[in-house]
Amino acid sequence: MSVKTEREIKAQVTAVRERVKELSGFWIGEGAAMLYVLEWMLDKRETAPAGELGRAGGDSQTIAVNLAKLAEKAAEKSAAAAATATATARKKPVPTKAPTGKTPAKARSGGG
């Protein structure tokens, strides 16, 4: 196993944040824990992950709240896009054939 560069760690921070937007519930806490560890590795957090574990009101809780907000915003945006797509689909006219006066058998045979 190799030591990761700061750039690789930052890329993972971004990737975790983006992934958590698609998830909810249990995964928010999991994402917060992952982000806390990654940010600690980048010296953005003072307390080591073991010291943060189980602390009420700690930095990981703040991260979880922020991730929940991101997930809510993403869900609202998705719902709005779906509503717009549904409304657009309802407005489009359904193409219909004009009656020709021929019965289906005559229409196929070319007779009239």
C-alpha positions as protocol buffer text, in pm:
chain_id: "A"
residue {
  index: 1
  type: MET
  ca { x: 0 y: 0 z: 0 }
}
residue {
  index: 2
  type: SER
  ca { x: 137 y: 339 z: -93 }
}
residue {
  index: 3
  type: VAL
  ca { x: 97 y: 675 z: 73 }
}
residue {
  index: 4
  type: LYS
  ca { x: -157 y: 885 z: -111 }
}
residue {
  index: 5
  type: THR
  ca { x: -78 y: 1234 z: -231 }
}
residue {
  index: 6
  type: GLU
  ca { x: -272 y: 1539 z: -120 }
}
residue {
  index: 7
  type: ARG
  ca { x: -422 y: 1559 z: -467 }
}
residue {
  index: 8
  type: GLU
  ca { x: -549 y: 1200 z: -449 }
}
residue {
  index: 9
  type: ILE
  ca { x: -701 y: 1261 z: -106 }
}
residue {
  index: 10
  type: LYS
  ca { x: -876 y: 1579 z: -222 }
}
residue {
  index: 11
  type: ALA
  ca { x: -1013 y: 1391 z: -522 }
}
residue {
  index: 12
  type: GLN
  ca { x: -1159 y: 1133 z: -284 }
}
residue {
  index: 13
  type: VAL
  ca { x: -1314 y: 1407 z: -67 }
}
residue {
  index: 14
  type: THR
  ca { x: -1490 y: 1541 z: -377 }
}
residue {
  index: 15
  type: ALA
  ca { x: -1593 y: 1192 z: -489 }
}
residue {
  index: 16
  type: VAL
  ca { x: -1742 y: 1106 z: -148 }
}
residue {
  index: 17
  type: ARG
  ca { x: -1939 y: 1433 z: -137 }
}
residue {
  index: 18
  type: GLU
  ca { x: -2078 y: 1370 z: -486 }
}
residue {
  index: 19
  type: ARG
  ca { x: -2169 y: 1010 z: -404 }
}
residue {
  index: 20
  type: VAL
  ca { x: -2343 y: 1100 z: -79 }
}
residue {
  index: 21
  type: LYS
  ca { x: -2571 y: 1340 z: -270 }
}
residue {
  index: 22
  type: GLU
  ca { x: -2732 y: 1032 z: -426 }
}
residue {
  index: 23
  type: LEU
  ca { x: -2777 y: 852 z: -94 }
}
residue {
  index: 24
  type: SER
  ca { x: -2957 y: 905 z: 235 }
}
residue {
  index: 25
  type: GLY
  ca { x: -3001 y: 771 z: 586 }
}
residue {
  index: 26
  type: PHE
  ca { x: -2724 y: 544 z: 708 }
}
residue {
  index: 27
  type: TRP
  ca { x: -2493 y: 647 z: 426 }
}
residue {
  index: 28
  type: ILE
  ca { x: -2486 y: 1011 z: 538 }
}
residue {
  index: 29
  type: GLY
  ca { x: -2309 y: 905 z: 858 }
}
residue {
  index: 30
  type: GLU
  ca { x: -2077 y: 674 z: 667 }
}
residue {
  index: 31
  type: GLY
  ca { x: -1988 y: 956 z: 428 }
}
residue {
  index: 32
  type: ALA
  ca { x: -1928 y: 1194 z: 718 }
}
residue {
  index: 33
  type: ALA
  ca { x: -1690 y: 947 z: 879 }
}
residue {
  index: 34
  type: MET
  ca { x: -1503 y: 899 z: 553 }
}
residue {
  index: 35
  type: LEU
  ca { x: -1474 y: 1272 z: 497 }
}
residue {
  index: 36
  type: TYR
  ca { x: -1358 y: 1332 z: 853 }
}
residue {
  index: 37
  type: VAL
  ca { x: -1073 y: 1084 z: 814 }
}
residue {
  index: 38
  type: LEU
  ca { x: -972 y: 1225 z: 476 }
}
residue {
  index: 39
  type: GLU
  ca { x: -980 y: 1582 z: 606 }
}
residue {
  index: 40
  type: TRP
  ca { x: -779 y: 1476 z: 913 }
}
residue {
  index: 41
  type: MET
  ca { x: -517 y: 1334 z: 676 }
}
residue {
  index: 42
  type: LEU
  ca { x: -507 y: 1675 z: 507 }
}
residue {
  index: 43
  type: ASP
  ca { x: -453 y: 1843 z: 849 }
}
residue {
  index: 44
  type: LYS
  ca { x: -793 y: 2012 z: 830 }
}
residue {
  index: 45
  type: ARG
  ca { x: -907 y: 1844 z: 1155 }
}
residue {
  index: 46
  type: GLU
  ca { x: -720 y: 1849 z: 1487 }
}
residue {
  index: 47
  type: THR
  ca { x: -875 y: 1553 z: 1664 }
}
residue {
  index: 48
  type: ALA
  ca { x: -776 y: 1210 z: 1537 }
}
residue {
  index: 49
  type: PRO
  ca { x: -1067 y: 998 z: 1409 }
}
residue {
  index: 50
  type: ALA
  ca { x: -1054 y: 773 z: 1718 }
}
residue {
  index: 51
  type: GLY
  ca { x: -1101 y: 1078 z: 1941 }
}
residue {
  index: 52
  type: GLU
  ca { x: -1389 y: 1205 z: 1730 }
}
residue {
  index: 53
  type: LEU
  ca { x: -1578 y: 877 z: 1732 }
}
residue {
  index: 54
  type: GLY
  ca { x: -1888 y: 898 z: 1950 }
}
residue {
  index: 55
  type: ARG
  ca { x: -1850 y: 1269 z: 2030 }
}
residue {
  index: 56
  type: ALA
  ca { x: -2181 y: 1451 z: 2021 }
}
residue {
  index: 57
  type: GLY
  ca { x: -2163 y: 1784 z: 1845 }
}
residue {
  index: 58
  type: GLY
  ca { x: -1817 y: 1717 z: 1704 }
}
residue {
  index: 59
  type: ASP
  ca { x: -1681 y: 1798 z: 1362 }
}
residue {
  index: 60
  type: SER
  ca { x: -1809 y: 1473 z: 1214 }
}
residue {
  index: 61
  type: GLN
  ca { x: -2162 y: 1568 z: 1319 }
}
residue {
  index: 62
  type: THR
  ca { x: -2123 y: 1902 z: 1142 }
}
residue {
  index: 63
  type: ILE
  ca { x: -2001 y: 1719 z: 832 }
}
residue {
  index: 64
  type: ALA
  ca { x: -2304 y: 1487 z: 850 }
}
residue {
  index: 65
  type: VAL
  ca { x: -2543 y: 1783 z: 872 }
}
residue {
  index: 66
  type: ASN
  ca { x: -2380 y: 1943 z: 569 }
}
residue {
  index: 67
  type: LEU
  ca { x: -2395 y: 1615 z: 375 }
}
residue {
  index: 68
  type: ALA
  ca { x: -2764 y: 1579 z: 461 }
}
residue {
  index: 69
  type: LYS
  ca { x: -2824 y: 1927 z: 322 }
}
residue {
  index: 70
  type: LEU
  ca { x: -2638 y: 1835 z: 2 }
}
residue {
  index: 71
  type: ALA
  ca { x: -2847 y: 1520 z: -35 }
}
residue {
  index: 72
  type: GLU
  ca { x: -3170 y: 1714 z: 24 }
}
residue {
  index: 73
  type: LYS
  ca { x: -3077 y: 1974 z: -237 }
}
residue {
  index: 74
  type: ALA
  ca { x: -2988 y: 1703 z: -488 }
}
residue {
  index: 75
  type: ALA
  ca { x: -3320 y: 1525 z: -421 }
}
residue {
  index: 76
  type: GLU
  ca { x: -3516 y: 1849 z: -463 }
}
residue {
  index: 77
  type: LYS
  ca { x: -3334 y: 1924 z: -787 }
}
residue {
  index: 78
  type: SER
  ca { x: -3404 y: 1573 z: -914 }
}
residue {
  index: 79
  type: ALA
  ca { x: -3771 y: 1595 z: -818 }
}
residue {
  index: 80
  type: ALA
  ca { x: -3803 y: 1932 z: -990 }
}
residue {
  index: 81
  type: ALA
  ca { x: -3641 y: 1796 z: -1306 }
}
residue {
  index: 82
  type: ALA
  ca { x: -3875 y: 1496 z: -1302 }
}
residue {
  index: 83
  type: ALA
  ca { x: -4179 y: 1721 z: -1256 }
}
residue {
  index: 84
  type: THR
  ca { x: -4068 y: 1941 z: -1546 }
}
residue {
  index: 85
  type: ALA
  ca { x: -4014 y: 1636 z: -1767 }
}
residue {
  index: 86
  type: THR
  ca { x: -4358 y: 1501 z: -1677 }
}
residue {
  index: 87
  type: ALA
  ca { x: -4524 y: 1836 z: -1746 }
}
residue {
  index: 88
  type: THR
  ca { x: -4343 y: 1863 z: -2079 }
}
residue {
  index: 89
  type: ALA
  ca { x: -4447 y: 1511 z: -2177 }
}
residue {
  index: 90
  type: ARG
  ca { x: -4811 y: 1590 z: -2098 }
}
residue {
  index: 91
  type: LYS
  ca { x: -4807 y: 1901 z: -2318 }
}
residue {
  index: 92
  type: LYS
  ca { x: -4684 y: 1720 z: -2630 }
}
residue {
  index: 93
  type: PRO
  ca { x: -4973 y: 1619 z: -2856 }
}
residue {
  index: 94
  type: VAL
  ca { x: -5006 y: 1252 z: -2934 }
}
residue {
  index: 95
  type: PRO
  ca { x: -5000 y: 1197 z: -3311 }
}
residue {
  index: 96
  type: THR
  ca { x: -5322 y: 1047 z: -3445 }
}
residue {
  index: 97
  type: LYS
  ca { x: -5411 y: 915 z: -3788 }
}
residue {
  index: 98
  type: ALA
  ca { x: -5681 y: 1095 z: -3975 }
}
residue {
  index: 99
  type: PRO
  ca { x: -5968 y: 865 z: -4069 }
}
residue {
  index: 100
  type: THR
  ca { x: -5942 y: 754 z: -4430 }
}
residue {
  index: 101
  type: GLY
  ca { x: -6288 y: 604 z: -4464 }
}
residue {
  index: 102
  type: LYS
  ca { x: -6135 y: 271 z: -4561 }
}
residue {
  index: 103
  type: THR
  ca { x: -6171 y: -41 z: -4359 }
}
residue {
  index: 104
  type: PRO
  ca { x: -5844 y: -198 z: -4248 }
}
residue {
  index: 105
  type: ALA
  ca { x: -5875 y: -480 z: -4504 }
}
residue {
  index: 106
  type: LYS
  ca { x: -5930 y: -237 z: -4790 }
}
residue {
  index: 107
  type: ALA
  ca { x: -5654 y: -10 z: -4669 }
}
residue {
  index: 108
  type: ARG
  ca { x: -5406 y: -298 z: -4679 }
}
residue {
  index: 109
  type: SER
  ca { x: -5512 y: -420 z: -5021 }
}
residue {
  index: 110
  type: GLY
  ca { x: -5513 y: -74 z: -5171 }
}
residue {
  index: 111
  type: GLY
  ca { x: -5879 y: -102 z: -5279 }
}
residue {
  index: 112
  type: GLY
  ca { x: -6147 y: 148 z: -5205 }
}
